[in-house]
Amino acid sequence: MTKVPTPADTEAARAGLSWRLGETPWQAIPPLGAPRARVILDNDFSGDPDDLYQLVHHLLSPSAEVRLVVASHLRPDDPFDPSAEQARNAVAVARDVFARMGLESVDVIVQGSNVPLTDGGTPQPAPAVDAIIAEALREDVDSPLFYLAGGGLTDLASAWLREPRIADRLTLVWIGGAEHDGLAVPPPGAMPIEYNLLIDVTAAQVVFGDSGIPVWQVPRDVYRQCLVSDAELRLRVAATGPLGRHLYDEVAHVMRMVGSFAGGAAETYALGDSPLVLLSALQSVFEPDPASSRYVARPTPRIGDDGAYIDVPGARPMRVYTWVDTRLMFEDFFLKLAEFSRWQAGSDAAEVTA
């Protein structure tokens, strides 16, 4: 279902300008200060294209220092990418986005495992696992580190299994998991095991039940709140320029495919990975926190083989988000994309004139 870019595609997409992470040449007024936090972005980029919006948004957010982009796998035979090389394909997709943005910092893109954990005690080797451990154990920085996962948790679980000390060095923000009793109910026709959890149930069991890693969870009922309309995507994404049109076309392709067997097209799409940006890069100035979103604190449960939560009284507390500030999240994205696209178009025009 997903078209994985070839090297030729990526070269053709390359913008006529270049920049590196830590630079913001599209901002006429420079950023107000240094980044406030370090982030590791972990997503299954050969899957649902909502992760491309999250990736672009993070790359355009100067308060978050992007240290790694982990390209991770989907579940076996996933319709988005039924291949056995999903993580490798995810690397190609991430590199293609960097090329379309003229972003040269491809060294931050690292490949995760192509397969889930086989059991709760054996890590899966991958370049991403080594990089996660190295970043988490750095002694030369004191800024907080957020691990922002929009898919499965294989690589984070593997990193903890290899080096348990990372549990005290980062906070996981995860888009995934089913609704919690008393907070929400599943949607009509819901998958028995939530989509991102199904990618690697064992990895989630390790992270939630064994690791001690602090968790901020955005469960299914909340990431489904992150709806944008086709009109918004046409007029505030596609109309901004080539990058925006690419993002729009990726979602439009999925909407047409779904509409072909669902009895008609919808006018909305869930950009369900975008709370990863909201909860990390768009925190409040004073007493930094995602102050405009809401959560409840609960003991971190274990996760059963069926995806259900198993209460563990007295377990470490976790945040379960119940509502996210979509106005702030999407307005910030639309404005940053427009600002970047105007700069990109102006730079291209200047090169042609020269």
Buried (B, 14 or more C-beta within 10 A) or exposed (E): EBEBBEEEEBEEBBBEBBBEBEBBBBBEEEEEEEBBBBBBBBBBBBBBBBBBBBBBBBBBBBBBBBBBBBBBBBBEEBEBBEBEBBBBBBBBBBBBBBBBBBBEBEEBBBBBBBBBBEEEEEBBEBBBBBBBBBBBEEEEEEBBBBBBBBBBBBBBBBBBBBBEEBBEBBBBBBBBBBBBEEBBEEEEEBEEBBBBBBBBBBBBBBBBBBBBBBBBBBBBBBBBBBBBEBEBBBEBBBEBBBBBBBBBEBBBBBBEEEEEEEEEEEEBBBBBBBBBBBBBBBBEEEEEEBEBBEBEEBEBBBBEEEBEBEEEEEBBEBBBBBEBBBEBBBEBBBEBBBBBBBBBBEBBEEEEEE
